[in-house]
Amino acid sequence: MEVLDVSGGARPSAGLGVHCRLRRVTCPSRVSFGPFKTIQSAPSPVVAASSKDTMLKKAEILADQIEQTIVGQRWEPGDLFGSEVELIARYRVSRAVFREAVRLLEHHGLAEMRRGLHGGLFIRQPDPQPVAKAMAVYLDFEKVEPRQLEDARLAIELFCVERVAARIGEDEITEIRALLAAEAVQVASSEVRSLYDFHVLVARLTGNPALHLFVQTLTILTQRQLPVLDRNRTSLHDIHTAHARIAEAIIARDGALARHRMMTHLEDVAMARHRRPAPRNEPSAKPAAEPAIG
């Protein structure tokens, strides 16, 4: 909006008139009256994303610190690590950062938050099964070939049987015999849930968590790639017999014989996967005296 300003540039002259000077003044077209108000605009998506990324990064760092403390100081499953209020004060973080860190710890299976009067962050025993499954999915995605998988199993499981044979005690012998007894019942009923439990048990009895995890991963991957071939191309009876013979060598603390029998078993199963099953003209024929595997 524009107005004309008649300024005081007038001065008398000889006549009666007044000389005036016109000045153009520009004013705002919108005039606001009353108290001023501060208008807060919403943060841009870029700023919001940056803030969230920062929060997540802090949570990852906090979760890593707590994990290192739990493992380094040998906290036991069931121990109370601290309440939410205590831990927020101890690590000097916001509640949002702390709760995101707890979510990460729970995802890793190392701790869990319990609510209530006597609640807090409690230590848990991590389960290797989800980790082994994730590793198997990754290797399957990377298109690991059956021959590569067989080579890996040979390299690891031959070492495992020798290690167990060298350190086996009465408790381990009891576990092996209990598993074989359960496996025999399943074979008799043709309702075997897994043909690999024996291999996973042997790996666990080494006392080496890394070997246990690797064998779990490889057996899961084997089942993903060849879910039905063991039943179709190799009899359940032969597989159970091979497991029993390997167990006999382990219990006798004969590492060399256990290694040989495990190698024979794995190679025979691998060969069975790569050949077509022979026609079964006599379904009711008795099994041969010498087992086909192991």
C-alpha positions in Angstrom: 0.0 0.0 0.0 1.3 3.4 -0.9 0.4 6.8 0.7 1.4 10.3 -0.1 3.2 12.2 2.6 3.0 16.0 2.6 6.2 16.9 4.4 7.0 20.1 6.0 8.9 21.4 3.1 6.6 24.4 2.8 8.0 27.9 3.0 6.3 31.3 2.4 6.6 33.0 -0.9 5.6 36.2 -2.3 2.1 35.0 -3.0 -0.5 33.4 -0.8 0.2 29.9 -2.0 2.4 27.3 -0.2 5.0 25.2 -2.0 4.6 21.6 -1.0 6.9 18.6 -1.6 5.3 15.2 -2.3 7.2 12.1 -1.0 6.1 8.5 -1.8 6.1 6.2 1.2 5.8 2.4 0.9 4.1 0.6 3.9 3.5 -3.0 4.5 0.2 -4.2 3.0 -0.5 -6.3 6.1 -0.6 -4.7 9.5 -0.7 -6.9 12.7 -2.1 -5.6 15.9 -1.9 -7.2 19.4 0.9 -9.2 21.0 3.4 -11.0 18.8 3.3 -14.8 18.5 6.2 -17.1 17.7 5.2 -19.6 15.1 7.2 -22.9 15.3 7.5 -24.8 12.1 7.8 -28.6 12.0 11.4 -29.9 11.6 12.3 -30.8 8.1 12.4 -34.6 7.2 16.2 -34.3 6.9 16.6 -33.0 10.4 14.2 -35.5 11.8 16.0 -38.4 10.1 19.4 -37.1 11.4 18.1 -36.9 15.0 16.8 -40.5 14.8 20.0 -41.8 13.3 21.9 -40.1 16.2 19.7 -41.7 18.7 20.1 -45.2 17.2 23.9 -44.8 17.0 24.0 -43.9 20.7 21.8 -46.9 21.5 24.2 -49.2 19.6 27.1 -47.8 21.5 25.3 -48.2 24.8 24.3 -51.8 24.0 27.8 -52.6 23.0 29.1 -51.2 26.3 26.6 -53.2 28.4 27.4 -56.4 26.4 31.2 -56.0 27.0 30.5 -55.4 30.7 28.3 -58.5 31.0 30.7 -60.8 29.2 33.9 -59.2 30.7 32.7 -59.3 34.3 31.2 -62.8 33.9 27.6 -62.0 34.8 25.5 -65.1 35.2 22.0 -65.8 33.7 19.4 -64.6 36.1 21.5 -61.8 37.6 19.9 -58.3 37.9 22.1 -55.9 36.0 20.2 -52.8 37.3 16.9 -51.0 37.1 15.9 -48.7 34.3 16.4 -45.6 36.5 19.7 -46.8 37.8 21.1 -47.6 34.4 19.9 -44.4 32.8 21.7 -42.4 35.5 24.8 -44.6 35.4 25.3 -44.3 31.6 23.9 -40.7 31.4 21.6 -41.3 28.5 18.0 -40.5 27.7 15.2 -42.9 28.3 14.7 -43.3 24.5 18.3 -44.2 24.0 18.3 -46.6 26.9 15.1 -48.4 25.8 16.4 -48.8 22.2 19.7 -50.3 23.7 17.6 -52.7 25.7 15.7 -53.7 22.5 19.1 -54.6 20.9 20.2 -56.6 23.9 17.0 -58.5 23.9 17.4 -59.2 20.2 20.9 -60.5 20.8 19.4 -62.8 23.6 21.8 -61.5 26.2 19.4 -59.7 28.5 15.7 -58.9 29.0 13.8 -56.1 30.7 11.3 -57.2 33.3 8.6 -54.8 34.6 7.2 -54.5 38.0 8.3 -53.7 41.5 11.3 -56.0 41.4 11.9 -55.5 37.7 15.0 -54.4 35.8 17.5 -55.6 33.2 18.2 -59.3 33.8 20.9 -61.4 32.2 19.9 -64.2 29.9 21.7 -67.2 28.4 22.0 -66.5 24.7 20.6 -69.2 22.3 22.9 -70.1 19.5 20.1 -71.5 17.3 18.9 -68.2 15.9 22.5 -67.2 15.1 23.1 -70.5 13.4 19.9 -70.2 11.4 20.9 -66.6 10.3 24.3 -67.9 9.2 22.7 -70.7 7.3 20.4 -68.4 5.5 23.3 -66.1 4.6 25.4 -69.0 3.2 22.3 -70.3 1.3 21.8 -66.8 -0.2 25.5 -66.8 -1.2 24.7 -70.1 -3.1 27.1 -72.4 -1.3 27.3 -75.6 -3.3 26.7 -79.0 -1.9 30.3 -80.0 -2.5 31.5 -77.0 -0.6 29.2 -77.8 2.3 30.4 -81.4 2.4 34.0 -80.3 2.5 33.3 -77.9 5.4 31.5 -80.6 7.4 34.4 -83.0 6.8 37.0 -80.5 8.0 35.1 -79.6 11.2 33.4 -82.8 12.2 36.5 -85.0 11.9 38.2 -82.7 14.4 35.1 -82.8 16.7 35.0 -86.5 17.1 38.7 -86.7 17.9 38.4 -83.9 20.4 35.4 -85.6 22.2 37.1 -89.0 22.2 40.1 -87.4 24.0 38.0 -85.7 26.7 34.9 -87.7 27.2 33.6 -88.4 30.7 30.7 -90.4 32.2 28.2 -87.5 31.8 29.0 -87.2 28.1 28.7 -90.9 27.6 25.3 -90.8 29.2 24.2 -88.0 26.9 25.4 -89.9 23.8 23.6 -93.1 24.8 20.4 -91.3 25.6 20.4 -89.6 22.2 21.1 -92.9 20.4 18.3 -94.6 22.3 15.8 -91.9 21.3 17.0 -92.0 17.7 16.5 -95.8 17.6 12.9 -95.3 18.7 12.3 -92.7 16.1 13.9 -94.9 13.3 11.7 -97.8 14.3 8.6 -95.6 14.0 9.9 -93.9 10.8 9.2 -90.6 12.5 12.7 -89.1 12.7 12.5 -85.4 13.3 16.2 -84.7 12.5 19.0 -86.8 11.2 21.6 -84.3 12.5 21.1 -84.2 16.2 23.9 -86.7 16.8 26.4 -84.5 14.9 25.3 -81.4 16.8 25.7 -83.2 20.1 29.2 -84.3 19.3 30.1 -80.7 18.4 28.7 -79.5 21.7 30.6 -82.1 23.7 33.9 -80.7 22.4 33.4 -77.9 24.9 34.1 -75.4 22.1 31.2 -73.0 21.5 32.6 -72.0 18.1 32.6 -75.6 16.8 29.1 -76.1 18.2 27.8 -73.1 16.4 29.6 -74.0 13.1 28.2 -77.5 13.1 24.7 -76.2 13.9 25.0 -73.8 11.0 26.2 -76.5 8.5 23.5 -79.0 9.5 20.8 -76.4 9.2 22.1 -75.5 5.7 22.3 -79.1 4.7 18.6 -79.5 5.7 17.7 -76.4 3.7 19.4 -77.6 0.6 18.5 -81.3 0.7 15.5 -81.6 3.0 14.3 -85.1 1.9 17.2 -86.8 0.2 18.5 -88.5 3.3 15.2 -90.5 3.7 14.9 -91.3 0.1 18.4 -92.3 -0.8 19.9 -93.5 2.4 17.9 -95.7 4.8 17.3 -94.4 8.3 18.5 -97.7 9.7 21.9 -97.3 8.0 22.3 -93.7 9.3 21.5 -94.8 12.9 23.9 -97.7 12.6 26.6 -95.3 11.5 26.0 -93.0 14.4 26.1 -95.9 16.8 29.5 -97.1 15.5 30.9 -93.6 15.7 29.7 -93.4 19.3 31.3 -96.7 20.1 34.7 -95.4 19.0 34.2 -92.2 21.0 33.2 -94.0 24.2 36.2 -96.3 23.7 38.3 -93.1 23.5 39.7 -94.2 20.2 40.0 -90.9 18.4 41.6 -92.3 15.2 38.8 -94.9 14.8 36.1 -92.3 15.5 37.6 -90.0 12.9 37.7 -92.8 10.3 34.1 -93.9 11.0 32.8 -90.3 10.8 34.7 -89.7 7.5 33.2 -92.9 6.1 29.7 -91.9 7.2 29.9 -88.4 5.8 31.4 -89.5 2.5 28.8 -92.3 2.1 25.9 -89.9 2.7 27.4 -87.4 0.2 27.7 -90.1 -2.4 24.1 -91.1 -1.8 23.0 -87.6 -2.4 24.7 -87.5 -5.8 23.4 -90.7 -7.2 19.9 -91.9 -8.1 18.2 -94.2 -5.6 18.3 -97.9 -6.7 14.9 -99.4 -7.6 13.3 -101.3 -4.7 12.1 -104.6 -6.0 11.9 -106.1 -2.6 10.5 -103.6 -0.1 10.4 -106.2 2.7 13.9 -107.5 2.2 16.0 -107.7 5.4 18.9 -105.2 5.7 22.4 -106.5 4.9 24.6 -107.7 7.7 27.1 -105.0 7.1 25.6 -101.5 7.3 25.8 -99.4 4.1 27.0 -96.3 6.0 29.7 -95.8 8.5 
